[in-house]
């Protein structure tokens, strides 16, 4: 089996540590990552979990993307995705310039259909297709919103910004995702919709989750729930409330607060019994299935990998569940199975993640960390394991 790539996550952590003249013991103390675990991660013997990566990044005062090596520029260039990023940046930059005299926007109905279609495309895992279309739609929706200054126009613009956030975050452009999210909040505020405002705070909380800033993420979750209290009662509000509780559960799990995680999971489960499967309500995929999927995620964040692996095997996805969410679940299940030593099952789920949403899986940090962990284990795996690594670009 070939060796780990020279620039794997552990190697980057070691390089960043040495640049700051820190010993392994010092970084372990600063990050609260056990010394033995940190040493194994740097050597490439142990895969770095999201909790470890976020803790080390926070201790070193760098972005998580710096530790994970995102964006994966060589792969982006190979897939011809790198050239699609600049137009998105430019479209996000003209948000406050008013009407563009060179753009004649189509009727709102047609723009809304395209905006909804892009949300569906992202959840189908077709990132390149969404990346190629979103910049033009943002520019058209920006002029339309400034022309009509209507609630509908602002909320449609917020939807296009949300898609830009989805694309940027899935491709590893954290700075661009942050800008898109700021624009979404700006447009949502002008639209005056409490549900969209709550969703904006949920998505913003997820960015703090990835960065390991759990206290700020919790505050945003609380603010999102408070914002939703201003919305009209109904299924839409319930779905957003339930999704916020799921986000809070993962936040608590990564912060190693099992009791708080269970409380949020329980509340989400209670709400899901009333909403049922609400896959297409703001494309959040909320419902009993998503609660089950998040139980797997929370167990893994709590380092209860055997529990996560067992719970993950029993999930049956509704037919309409988005490919992007299924692929993400397969990646997380693979990670849990790797930690339990079930390497063949872990690799089988990495294959499922790729088959379900190949573009997303190729750029998913969990997929890459799990692959590195399997490779470092030096166990017998199929010949296809090596070709999977070549596909990832590692």
N, C-alpha and C positions, 0 to 999 in steps of 0.2 A: 504494500500500500504506500502511496506517495506521501511525502511529508506535508505537514501543515504549511500554508503559505507564509512567507517571510513576514508579512505585515498583518498577521492575525490580531484580534483584539488584545490578547495578552501581551503581545510584543509591543503594541501601541501604548498600553498602560505602562509597561516597563520603560519605554522611551520617554514618555511624559514624566514619569517619576524621576528618572535620572536627570532630565532637563531642569527639574526643580531641586535637585540635590537632596532627594529624600531616600532613605533606606526603605526596604520593604516593611520593616517593623513600624517605621514612622507613618507610612501611608496606611497601613492596616489600622493604626490607632486613629488617624484622622478620619478615615472612611468608615470605621467600625466593622470592616470586613475582616473576618478571622485571618490571622497571619498565614496559617497553613493553606487556606483557601486562596488567598491572594498569590502566594508563591506558585501554586498549581495553575492558576489562571495565567500568570505571566509565562510559565513554561509551556502553556498550551495543553497541559494534561487535563485540565478541567475547563468546561465551557463557562463563559461569563453569563450569568443570569441578568435580566433587566435590573433587578435590585442591586447587584454588584456593580454593574456599569454605571447606574445613576449615582450610587454612593461614591464611587471612585471619581466620577466627573465632578461631583459637588466638592469633594475634598481637594481636587486639583484645580478647581475653579475654571473648568473648561466646559464647553458644550458636550452633551452626550454624543452628538454626531462626531465630535473630534475623537472620541474614544472608539466608536464603532467604525469610523472610517467613511462615513457617508458624506456626500453622495458618492456612489460607486461609479466614478467618472468613466472608466474604461468600458464598463458594461452599458452605460447610458449612451456613450458614443457609438458602440457597436449596434445598439438597438435604434439608433437615430432619434433618441429622445432628448439629447442635450440641446439640440437646435430649437426645441419647442419651448424651452424654459424662458428664454429672453422675451418672446412676445407676451408671455403671461406677466412677467415683471412690468413690461411697458404698459399693459392694459390696467394693471393694478395702480400704476403711478398717476393716472389721470382722473382719479375718482372725484376730485374737487374742482376740476377745471370747467365744469358746466357743459353746455351743449357743444358738441363737435360739429362745426358747419359742414364738414365733408361727409357726415354720416346721416342717412335718412333711415331711422329705425322702422322695422316692420310693426304691424299692429301687435298690441299686447298679447293677444291670444296666441299668436305664432311664436313670440319670444318665450312665453310661458311653457309652451309645448317643448321647445328646445331645451329650456332650463331643466324641466322635469326629465327629459330624455337623457341629459348629461348625468344627472344623479343616478339614473338607472344604469347607464353605461359604466360608471365608476364601480357600482356594486356588482356588475357582471365581471369585473376584473379587467376591463378593457382600458387600461390606463393610457396607452398611447393614443387611442382614438379620442378619449376625453381631452388629453393634453393638446391635441391638434385643433380642437374646436372651441375650447373654453375662452381663449383670448379674444377672438372675434366677437363672441357672444357678450363678453363683459363690456367691450367697447360699445356695442350696439345698445345694451341694456343701460349703460351709463348715460348715454345721450337721451334715451327714452325716459329715464327717471328724472333727469334734470329738466326735461321738456314738460312733462305732465305734473311732476312733484306730487304724485298720488301715492297713497299707501301701497297699492298694488305694484306700482313701479319700483318703489324702494325695496319691497320684499322680494321682488323678482331679482333685483340687482344683488341682494343679500344671498340669494340662492346661487347665483353665478360665482360669487366670492367663495361660497362654501365649496363648490366644485374645485375651484383653484386651490383651496386649502387641501382638499382630499388628494389631488394630484401631487402637489408639492410635498406633502407629508409622506405619501407612499413612495415617492422617489428619493426621499432623504434630504430634501432642500428645506431644512428647518427654518432658516431665515425667511424664505419666501412664504412658507406656510404661516409664519407669524404675521407677516404683512397681510396676507389674504384674510386671516382671522380678524385682524384689526379693521379691515375694510368691511367685513361682514357685520361686525358690531356697529360700525358707523352707519351702515345702511339700515340695519335692523332698528336702530334707535329712531331714525327718521320714519320708518314704517310704523312704529308705535305698536308692534305686535308682541304681547307678553310671551307667547309660546316660542316665537323665533328668538326673542331675547333670552329665554331660558335655555334654548338649544345652543346659542352662542356661548353662554357661560359654561355649559357642559363641555363643549369642544375646547374651550380655553382651559378648562380644568385638566383635560387630557394632556395638554402640552406640559403642564406642570407635573403631571404624573410621570411622563417620560423623562423629565429632567430631575426627578427625585425630590421635588419641592412639594411635599405632601400637605403641609400646613396651608400653603397658599391654595393648593388644589381643593382642599376641604372648604376653605372660605368661599371659593367660587361655586362649589356645589351648593352650599347653604344659600348663597345669593341667588343662584338659579332657581332653587325651590321657592324662595321668597318671591321672586319675579313671577313665577307661575301662579302664585296665589291671586295675581291680578287678572289672570285669564279666565274666560268663561268656563264653568265646569263642563266636563265632557270627556270623551275618549281621547281626544288629541292632548288635552292637558294631562290626563292620566298617563299616557304613553311617555310623554317627556319627563314626568315626575319619576316614573319607574326607571327610565334610562339613567336619570341622574343618580338614583340610588344604586344602580349597577356600577356606574363609574366610581361612586364613593366606596363601594365594596372592594373593588380592585385597588383603589387608593389605600384603603385600610390594610388590605392584605399585603401590599408591597411594603407598607410601614410596619408589618408584623403585629398588627392589632387585630387578632382573630375575633374577639368579642364584637368589636365595632363592625367588622366585615360581615359577620353573621346577622347583625341587626339590620344592616342595609339590604342584604340578600333577602332576609325575611320580609321586609317591607316591599321590595320589588316583586317578590313572589305573590304577596297579597294583592298587589295592584294587577299583576298579570292574570290572576284568576278572573278579574272583571273585564280586562281588555281582550283577552284571548290573544291569538297570534295577530299582531298588527304590523306586519312586515313593511308595508308601504306607507305607513304614517310617518312622514318626514324621512322615510327610508332608514329608520333606526333599527328595524328588525326586532322591535320589542315584543315580548310575549313569553310564555312558559319555556320555549326552547332557548331563548336568549338568557333567561335566568339560569337554566341548566348549564349552558355554555360558560356563563360567568362563574358558576360554582367551581367548574374545572379550573378556570383562570385563578380564582382566589386561592384554591387549594395549592396550586403550583407556586403562587407568590408566597404562601406561608411555608414553602419547602415541604409540603405534604404530598410528595410526588406520587406515592402509591395510591393515595386517595384520588388524586387528580386523574391518574391513568385509568383507574377502575371506573370512575364516574364518566370519563370521556368516551369509553367504549360503548356505553349504552345509549348514546344520543342518536335519535332518528330525526333527520331534518325534514321540515315540510318542503313540499315540492317547490314552492316559490321563494325559499330562503336564498338570499344572494350568494353568488359564488365567492365574492370577496370575504364574506363572513365565514363561510365554510372553510375556505383555504386558511384563514387566520386560525380557526379552531384546530385544524389538522396540524398546523405548525406548533401550536401550544401543546397539543397532545403528544406530538413527537418529542418535544422537549422533556415532558414529564416521564415518558417511557425511557428516554435516554438515561435519565437520572436513576431510574429503577433498574437499569441494566438490561432492559428488553430492547436490545439494539435492532433486531430485525423488524420489530413492530414500529420502532421509531423511524427507521428508514422508510417503511411502507407508508407511514403518514406523511413524511416529507414528499414522497412520490404523489400522494393524494393532494397535497397542497399545491404541487406544481400542475397536476392534471386539472384541478378545479379552477385555478386562476394563475396561469403561468407568469404573466407579467408582474403580478403582485408578489408572488413567491420569490421571484428572482431578486427582488429588492427588499425583501423582508429580513430585518436583522435577526429575528428569532430563527428563521430558516438557516441562515448562515452560521449563527452560533451553534445551533444543534448539529449541523453538518460537521463543523469543526470538532465538536465534542465526540461525535461518532468516529471521526477519523483518528482522533487522539487515543481513543479506546483500543485501537489496534486489534479489533476482533474480526472474525471472518464475516464478510458481507458480500453480497453479489457483485459481479463484475460491473453491473450498472451503477454501483456506488461511485466509481471513478468518473464515469461519464456525467453523473449528476454534478460532481464538483467542477468539471470542465464547463458545464452549462452555467453554473453560478459565477464562473470566472475566478475561482480560487485554486 
